[in-house]
Amino acid sequence: QVQLVESGGGLVQVGASLRLSCRASGGTFSSLVMGWFRQAPGKEREIVAAVSRNGSPTYFAESVKGRFTISRDNAKNAVDLQMNSLKPEDTAVYSCAAKPFYRSSSEPYDYWGQGTTVTVSS
């Protein structure tokens, strides 16, 4: 069983940067595809970014391309989401998720963290 714990959320102003971190335990991290999702109040959860087990390729939602980057460190069992030029519409609960590498991109993620809240104030 994989456990995921996120950190790094907070309240920032428009245009600021924030870095979210996710630490995994209980599994073979290097065999996992890692993703970051978010859910804004009253909206459905959406995928923000994902990274394959070796760090490439990566995926980004159109709404965050050019502003967010995702990186992983398999030696530390960690995946980070660097968020730059934050906008009010980035306000959401951000969750880290994982699934085995052999799952296709359309298949759901198996493991989820509890989430960390990001609030972007204008």
C-alpha positions in Angstrom: 0.0 0.0 0.0 1.3 3.4 -1.0 0.9 6.4 1.3 1.2 9.9 -0.1 1.6 13.0 1.9 1.5 16.5 0.4 2.9 19.7 1.7 3.5 23.3 0.6 0.1 24.7 0.2 -0.8 28.2 1.4 -2.2 31.6 0.7 -0.4 33.7 -1.9 -1.1 36.7 -4.0 -1.6 36.8 -7.7 1.6 36.3 -9.6 3.4 34.5 -6.8 5.0 31.1 -6.9 4.5 28.1 -4.7 6.0 24.7 -4.6 4.1 21.6 -3.6 5.8 18.5 -2.5 4.5 14.9 -2.2 6.3 12.2 -0.3 5.5 8.6 -0.9 6.1 5.6 1.3 5.1 1.9 1.3 5.8 1.1 -2.3 8.3 1.1 -5.0 8.3 4.7 -6.0 10.2 4.3 -9.2 7.5 2.0 -10.5 4.8 4.6 -10.1 3.4 7.2 -12.4 2.8 10.3 -10.3 0.2 13.0 -10.8 -1.1 16.2 -9.3 -4.8 16.9 -9.3 -6.8 19.8 -8.1 -10.4 20.4 -7.1 -11.8 23.9 -6.8 -14.9 24.6 -4.8 -18.0 23.5 -6.7 -16.0 22.0 -9.5 -14.9 18.5 -10.5 -11.4 17.3 -9.8 -9.0 17.7 -12.7 -5.6 16.6 -13.5 -3.0 19.3 -13.4 0.2 17.4 -14.2 1.7 14.0 -14.4 5.2 12.5 -14.7 6.2 9.0 -15.8 8.3 6.8 -13.5 11.6 8.0 -15.0 10.8 11.7 -15.1 9.9 11.8 -18.8 7.5 12.3 -20.5 5.4 14.7 -18.5 1.8 15.9 -19.0 0.3 19.3 -18.2 -3.2 20.6 -18.4 -3.6 23.4 -20.9 -4.5 25.8 -18.1 -1.1 25.5 -16.5 1.2 24.9 -19.4 4.2 27.3 -19.2 3.5 28.1 -15.6 3.7 24.8 -13.7 6.5 22.2 -13.8 6.6 18.7 -12.3 9.6 16.9 -11.2 10.4 13.8 -9.3 13.3 12.4 -7.3 13.1 8.6 -7.1 15.9 8.5 -4.6 13.8 10.6 -2.2 10.4 9.1 -3.1 9.2 12.6 -3.9 7.4 14.5 -6.6 7.1 18.3 -6.7 4.9 20.7 -8.4 6.4 24.1 -9.0 3.7 26.7 -9.6 4.6 30.1 -11.0 2.5 33.1 -12.0 -0.4 31.9 -9.9 -3.9 33.1 -10.8 -7.0 33.2 -8.7 -8.4 30.3 -10.8 -5.6 28.2 -9.5 -7.2 28.2 -6.1 -8.0 24.6 -5.2 -7.2 21.6 -3.0 -4.2 20.0 -4.7 -3.7 16.3 -4.3 -0.9 14.0 -5.2 -1.8 10.6 -6.8 0.0 7.5 -8.0 -0.6 4.4 -10.1 1.6 1.6 -11.4 3.6 2.4 -14.5 1.9 -0.2 -16.6 -1.5 1.5 -16.3 -2.5 3.5 -19.3 -3.1 7.2 -19.2 -6.8 6.7 -19.3 -6.9 4.4 -16.2 -7.6 5.9 -12.8 -5.0 6.5 -10.1 -4.9 4.0 -7.3 -3.4 6.0 -4.4 -4.2 9.4 -3.2 -2.9 11.9 -0.7 -5.2 14.0 1.5 -4.5 17.2 -0.3 -3.1 20.6 0.4 -4.9 23.8 -0.1 -3.7 26.6 -2.4 -5.4 29.9 -2.2 -4.5 32.7 -4.7 -5.7 36.1 -3.6 -6.2 39.0 -5.9 
